[in-house]
Amino acid sequence: MEYTHYIYDDILMISVKGDLLGGSDEMDLLKLVENYSSLEITDCILDIEGVKHMNSTGLSYLIRMHNKFTEINGNFVIAHPSYHVQKLFSITKLKLICNIAESKELAFEFIHSKNKKD
């Protein structure tokens, strides 16, 4: 798994490519989220368009990221899930917990609409 990240409009934008199977790269990703959330970055979009396979450990990382931003009253949105990953989210009921958007643009709009209400 590989990832890139940047800050845009005070939102942590992360793009992931490869499989989310629970390796050292995923631990680095959690550390990245921890570091930025401690710097008062309260919103994150995780673009997983490049993720084709995910196991239960990969799902647990997504839940941990979601929980980190929820703890600080922020927003965490998963963008671009593939068809197979969407099926996994449906089976595991993750789509009931996490915000999921079809694109980064829709994820960005979702975060801005939530922040306007606050």
C-alpha positions in Angstrom: 0.0 0.0 0.0 1.2 3.5 -0.8 -0.4 6.8 0.1 0.1 10.5 -0.5 -1.3 13.4 1.5 -1.7 17.1 1.5 -3.8 19.8 3.2 -6.4 21.6 1.2 -8.7 24.2 2.8 -7.8 22.9 6.3 -8.8 19.4 5.2 -6.4 16.5 5.3 -6.6 14.8 1.9 -5.2 11.3 1.7 -5.0 9.1 -1.4 -4.3 5.4 -1.0 -3.2 2.9 -3.7 -2.8 -0.8 -3.2 -4.4 -3.2 -0.8 -5.4 -2.4 2.7 -4.4 -5.5 4.5 -2.8 -4.3 7.7 0.9 -3.7 7.2 3.5 -1.2 8.4 2.3 1.4 5.8 -1.2 1.3 7.4 0.4 2.0 10.8 2.3 4.9 9.3 -1.1 6.2 8.0 -2.6 6.0 11.5 0.4 8.0 12.8 -0.1 10.6 10.1 -3.8 11.0 11.1 -2.8 11.2 14.7 -0.2 13.9 14.0 -2.5 16.1 11.9 -5.5 15.8 14.3 -3.2 17.0 17.1 -2.4 20.1 14.9 -6.1 21.1 14.9 -6.9 19.5 11.5 -10.4 18.3 12.2 -11.5 17.0 8.8 -10.2 14.3 6.5 -11.0 12.8 3.1 -9.6 9.4 2.5 -9.6 8.7 -1.3 -9.5 4.9 -1.7 -10.0 4.8 -5.5 -6.8 2.9 -5.8 -7.7 0.2 -3.3 -9.0 -3.0 -4.8 -8.7 -5.4 -1.8 -9.3 -4.9 1.9 -9.4 -7.4 4.8 -10.7 -7.0 8.4 -7.5 -5.4 9.5 -7.8 -2.8 6.8 -11.4 -2.2 7.9 -10.2 -1.7 11.5 -7.8 1.0 10.3 -10.6 2.9 8.6 -12.7 2.6 11.8 -9.8 3.9 13.9 -9.3 6.9 11.5 -13.1 7.6 11.7 -13.0 7.4 15.5 -10.0 9.8 15.7 -11.8 12.5 13.8 -15.1 11.9 15.6 -13.3 12.3 19.0 -12.3 15.8 18.0 -15.7 16.7 16.5 -14.4 16.5 13.0 -15.5 14.8 9.8 -14.0 11.7 8.1 -15.2 10.8 4.6 -14.2 7.9 2.6 -14.2 8.7 -1.2 -14.1 6.6 -4.3 -14.6 3.1 -3.0 -14.5 0.4 -5.7 -17.5 -1.8 -6.3 -15.9 -4.7 -4.3 -15.0 -2.4 -1.4 -18.5 -0.9 -1.4 -19.9 -4.5 -1.1 -17.6 -5.1 1.9 -18.8 -1.9 3.5 -22.4 -3.0 3.0 -21.8 -6.5 4.4 -19.9 -5.2 7.5 -22.3 -2.3 8.0 -19.4 0.2 7.8 -21.5 2.4 5.5 -23.8 3.0 8.5 -20.9 4.3 10.6 -18.7 6.2 8.1 -19.5 8.9 5.6 -18.9 7.5 2.1 -18.8 9.6 -1.0 -18.6 8.7 -4.7 -15.9 11.3 -5.4 -13.5 13.6 -3.6 -15.6 16.5 -4.8 -18.7 15.2 -3.1 -16.7 14.4 0.0 -15.5 18.0 0.0 -19.0 19.3 -0.4 -20.2 17.1 2.4 -17.6 18.4 4.8 -18.3 22.0 3.9 -22.0 21.5 4.4 -21.4 19.9 7.8 -19.1 22.7 8.9 -21.6 25.4 7.9 -24.2 23.8 10.3 -21.7 23.9 13.2 
